[in-house]
């Protein structure tokens, strides 16, 4: 059988990776919005 501590650590690693992916996606959207705003309002 698998060790419960091992499955817990795997679960934490997966959650941490998912959190990083979500943070990077949100950061990319913020940068994209900022760039589009600069382009739109630049004379």
C-alpha positions as CSV (number, residue, x, y, z in Angstrom):
1,X,0.0,0.0,0.0
2,X,1.0,3.6,-0.4
3,X,2.2,5.5,2.6
4,X,-0.4,8.2,3.7
5,X,2.3,10.7,4.2
6,X,3.6,10.2,0.7
7,X,0.2,10.7,-0.9
8,X,-0.3,13.8,1.2
9,X,3.0,15.2,0.1
10,X,2.1,14.4,-3.5
11,X,-1.2,16.2,-3.1
12,X,0.6,19.3,-1.6
13,X,3.0,19.3,-4.6
14,X,0.1,19.1,-7.1
15,X,-1.7,21.9,-5.3
16,X,1.4,24.1,-5.3
17,X,2.0,23.5,-9.0
18,X,-1.6,24.4,-9.7
19,X,-1.4,27.6,-7.6
20,X,1.7,28.6,-9.5
21,X,0.0,28.0,-12.9
22,X,-3.0,30.1,-11.8
23,X,-0.8,32.9,-10.5
24,X,1.2,33.0,-13.8
25,X,-2.0,33.0,-15.8
26,X,-3.5,35.9,-13.8
27,X,-0.2,37.8,-14.1
28,X,-0.1,37.3,-17.8
29,X,-3.7,38.6,-18.1
30,X,-2.7,41.7,-16.0
31,X,0.3,42.4,-18.2
32,X,-1.8,41.9,-21.3
33,X,-4.5,44.3,-20.0
34,X,-1.8,46.9,-19.1
35,X,-0.2,46.7,-22.6
36,X,-3.5,47.0,-24.3
37,X,-4.4,50.0,-22.2
38,X,-1.1,51.7,-23.1
39,X,-1.6,51.0,-26.8
40,X,-5.2,52.1,-26.8
41,X,-4.6,55.5,-24.9
42,X,-1.2,56.3,-26.4
43,X,-1.5,59.3,-28.7
